[in-house]
Amino acid sequence: MIDVLYFAWVRERIGLPREQVETSAATVADLVEELRSREERYAAAFADLSALRVAIDQELTEFDAPLDGAREVAFFPPMTGG
């Protein structure tokens, strides 16, 4: 079981701030594919991965990063300065 957190417009599209997901995904990209296949709102949120950033256990990482031992995955848009 892994905690998945959604921020900003990702949260708005999916309609949840967080959820626990039972997954067999080996990487973040595998997890995204599992989520996309759930229903249309997930497919919409993850349609363009170049518009997303991901963190595993609060460490910024890439979509090919392994999930081995991860407790939390967070998806959010790129942060802008200001």
Buried (B, 14 or more C-beta within 10 A) or exposed (E): EBBBBBBEEBBEBBEEEBEEBEBEBEBBBBBBEBBBEEEEBBEEBBEEEEEBBBBBEEEEBEBEBEBEEBEBBBBBEEEEEE
